[in-house]
Amino acid sequence: MFYVLDGRWRAGAGQSPLAAGQGLWWDEGDEAPGGAFAPLSPGAVALWADVATVS
């Protein structure tokens, strides 16, 4: 999961920029965008979280 807390972020080629309050998530079978995220404004802050089940 990737969630923008402040500023604007690029989330990969061909995607619209993400602003505060917006985010992306991907399912287990999807490939995470990895290094595709880049800040587009000074002081941009985002949260990246990997969530997994525990057995």
KARAHU-V989964 format. One record per pair of residues at least 6 apart in sequence whose C-alpha atoms are under 7 Angstrom apart, sorted by the first residue. I is the first residue (numbers start at 1). GAP is how many residues later the second one is. Records with the same first field share a line. If there is no record, write none. Layout:
I = GAP + GAP
This chain:
1 = 23 + 24 + 25 + 47 + 48 + 49
2 = 21 + 22 + 23 + 44 + 45 + 46 + 47
3 = 18 + 19 + 20 + 21 + 43 + 44 + 45
4 = 14 + 15 + 16 + 17 + 18 + 19 + 41 + 42 + 43
5 = 15 + 16 + 40 + 41
6 = 14 + 38 + 39 + 40
7 = 12 + 13 + 34 + 36 + 37 + 38
8 = 9 + 10 + 11 + 12 + 31 + 32 + 33 + 36
9 = 8 + 9 + 10 + 28 + 29 + 30 + 31
10 = 7 + 8 + 27 + 28 + 29 + 30
11 = 6 + 7 + 25 + 26 + 27
12 = 21 + 24 + 25
26 = 6
